[in-house]
Amino acid sequence: MDAYIAALVLALIVPTYALITTKADLKEALGTKERVWTVLRNFDRQHTCVYAWNGTLTEDDYEFEQYYKDKEGRNVQHHLHGSLSDDASGAVLTVSHKKGGEPNIPYTLKYWNSNQKCGFLTFTDKNGEVLCEVHVWEENLATGTKFCEQLYEEICGFSAGKYEVTHSGCYS
C-alpha cells in the first residue's frame, strides 16, 4: 500500500516539475514583502542565513537586498538588481550589482509551487557547473521546506551535494 501511495505522489509531482516556468511564475515567486530564504543548495560557499528581502518588482525589473552571514559569522548585505526574461529552459532572473551591469548571473526558475511558496533556481558557475538552490518564503519555512526537499534530488540531481544554508538560528 505504501509503495502505491509513493508511486501516486511521484506521478502527480513529476509532471508538475516537467513544465517550463514562465515570467508570470517568476513574478509570483518574487512578489512578496517577506524574506525569501535560501534553504538548500548543491554547493558550499560557507555562507549561512541567506535571504532576499525588500524586493521591488516593476515590469521586468527587480531590485532587492541580499543578506547572509559569512564564514566568520559577520552579517553581509548587498543591494542587487535583476532583470526578468523567458528562454527555452524557463523563466530567468539575471542578477547584477548594478542595473544592467557586469558581471551578471542568469538564474533559471526550474520549479515554483504557488501553494507551498517554494521553488528552485539554477545557474551555471564560471567552471560550467550547474548549481541549484531551494528558495522558500518565510511564512512557509515549516511546510514549504519539507515539500521542496522531497523534490531536491529530482530537480538538483541525484548526485548533487546537499548543503543546508538556513537553520533555526537564522530567524531572529
C-alpha positions as CSV (number, residue, x, y, z in Angstrom):
1,M,0.0,0.0,0.0
2,D,2.8,2.4,0.9
3,A,4.5,1.8,-2.4
4,Y,1.3,2.5,-4.3
5,I,0.9,5.9,-2.4
6,A,4.5,6.8,-3.1
7,A,4.1,6.0,-6.8
8,L,0.9,8.0,-7.0
9,V,2.6,11.0,-5.3
10,L,5.5,10.8,-7.7
11,A,3.2,10.6,-10.7
12,L,1.5,13.8,-9.5
13,I,4.7,15.7,-8.7
14,V,7.0,14.8,-11.6
15,P,4.6,16.1,-14.4
16,T,4.3,19.4,-12.5
17,Y,8.0,19.8,-12.4
18,A,8.4,18.9,-16.1
19,L,6.5,22.1,-17.1
20,I,8.6,25.0,-18.2
21,T,8.3,28.0,-15.9
22,T,7.2,31.4,-17.1
23,K,7.9,35.0,-16.2
24,A,4.5,35.0,-14.5
25,D,5.7,32.2,-12.3
26,L,8.9,34.1,-11.5
27,K,6.9,37.3,-10.8
28,E,4.7,35.3,-8.4
29,A,7.8,33.8,-6.7
30,L,9.3,37.3,-6.2
31,G,6.0,39.0,-5.3
32,T,6.3,39.1,-1.5
33,K,7.4,41.7,1.1
34,E,8.6,38.8,3.3
35,R,12.1,37.4,3.4
36,V,12.8,34.7,0.8
37,W,15.2,32.2,2.3
38,T,17.7,30.0,0.5
39,V,17.3,26.8,2.5
40,L,19.3,24.2,0.5
41,R,21.8,24.2,-2.3
42,N,24.2,21.8,-4.0
43,F,27.3,23.8,-3.3
44,D,29.0,25.2,-0.3
45,R,30.1,28.9,-0.2
46,Q,30.4,28.9,3.6
47,H,27.5,31.4,3.8
48,T,24.6,30.8,6.1
49,C,21.3,32.5,6.8
50,V,21.0,33.6,3.1
51,Y,17.8,35.5,2.2
52,A,16.5,38.2,-0.1
53,W,14.3,41.0,1.2
54,N,12.7,44.3,0.4
55,G,12.2,43.4,-3.2
56,T,10.6,45.9,-5.6
57,L,9.2,44.4,-8.9
58,T,8.4,46.8,-11.7
59,E,7.5,45.2,-15.0
60,D,10.6,43.1,-15.8
61,D,13.0,44.8,-13.3
62,Y,13.6,43.6,-9.7
63,E,15.6,45.4,-7.1
64,F,16.3,43.7,-3.7
65,E,18.7,43.3,-0.8
66,Q,20.5,40.1,-0.2
67,Y,21.7,39.2,3.3
68,Y,23.8,36.4,4.7
69,K,26.4,35.5,7.3
70,D,29.9,34.9,6.0
71,K,32.2,32.1,7.3
72,E,33.3,34.3,10.2
73,G,29.7,34.9,11.2
74,R,29.6,38.5,10.0
75,N,26.4,39.9,8.6
76,V,26.8,40.9,4.9
77,Q,24.3,42.9,2.8
78,H,24.3,43.5,-1.0
79,H,21.9,45.7,-3.0
80,L,21.2,43.8,-6.2
81,H,19.3,44.3,-9.5
82,G,17.6,41.7,-11.5
83,S,16.1,41.5,-15.0
84,L,13.3,39.0,-15.8
85,S,13.1,37.2,-19.1
86,D,12.0,33.9,-20.6
87,D,14.1,31.4,-22.5
88,A,13.7,27.8,-23.7
89,S,14.5,26.4,-20.3
90,G,12.1,28.6,-18.3
91,A,11.9,32.0,-16.6
92,V,15.2,33.7,-15.9
93,L,16.3,36.3,-13.4
94,T,19.6,37.9,-14.4
95,V,21.2,39.4,-11.3
96,S,24.0,42.0,-11.1
97,H,25.3,44.5,-8.6
98,K,24.3,47.4,-10.9
99,K,21.3,47.7,-13.1
100,G,22.4,46.2,-16.4
101,G,25.9,45.8,-15.0
102,E,28.5,43.2,-15.4
103,P,29.1,40.6,-14.2
104,N,25.6,39.3,-14.3
105,I,24.4,35.8,-13.3
106,P,21.3,34.3,-15.0
107,Y,19.2,32.3,-12.5
108,T,16.6,30.0,-14.1
109,L,13.5,29.2,-12.2
110,K,13.2,25.4,-12.7
111,Y,10.2,24.9,-10.4
112,W,7.7,27.0,-8.5
113,N,4.9,25.8,-6.2
114,S,2.5,28.6,-5.6
115,N,0.8,26.8,-2.7
116,Q,3.9,25.9,-0.7
117,K,5.7,29.1,-1.8
118,C,8.9,27.3,-2.6
119,G,11.0,27.0,-5.8
120,F,14.3,26.0,-7.3
121,L,16.7,28.3,-9.1
122,T,19.7,27.1,-11.1
123,F,22.7,28.9,-12.5
124,T,26.0,28.0,-14.2
125,D,29.2,28.9,-12.4
126,K,32.4,30.1,-14.0
127,N,33.6,26.5,-14.4
128,G,30.4,25.5,-16.3
129,E,28.9,23.5,-13.4
130,V,25.1,23.9,-12.9
131,L,24.3,24.9,-9.4
132,C,21.0,24.6,-7.7
133,E,19.2,26.4,-4.8
134,V,15.9,25.9,-3.0
135,H,14.1,29.1,-2.0
136,V,11.1,29.4,0.4
137,W,9.0,32.4,1.5
138,E,9.4,32.9,5.3
139,E,5.7,32.2,6.0
140,N,6.2,28.7,4.6
141,L,9.5,27.7,6.0
142,A,8.0,24.9,8.1
143,T,5.8,23.4,5.3
144,G,7.5,24.6,2.1
145,T,10.9,23.4,3.0
146,K,9.7,19.8,3.5
147,F,7.7,19.8,0.3
148,C,10.6,21.1,-1.8
149,E,13.1,18.9,-0.1
150,Q,11.2,15.9,-1.4
151,L,11.9,17.2,-5.0
152,Y,15.5,18.2,-4.3
153,E,17.2,15.2,-5.9
154,E,14.8,15.2,-8.9
155,I,15.5,18.8,-9.7
156,C,19.1,19.4,-8.5
157,G,20.4,15.9,-9.4
158,F,20.7,12.6,-7.6
159,S,24.5,13.0,-7.1
160,A,24.2,16.7,-6.0
161,G,25.6,17.7,-2.6
162,K,23.0,18.9,-0.2
163,Y,24.1,21.9,1.9
164,E,21.7,23.3,4.5
165,V,22.0,27.1,4.3
166,T,19.3,28.1,6.7
167,H,18.9,26.9,10.3
168,S,16.7,27.9,13.3
169,G,19.3,30.4,14.5
170,C,18.8,32.5,11.3
171,Y,15.2,33.6,12.0
172,S,15.8,36.4,14.5
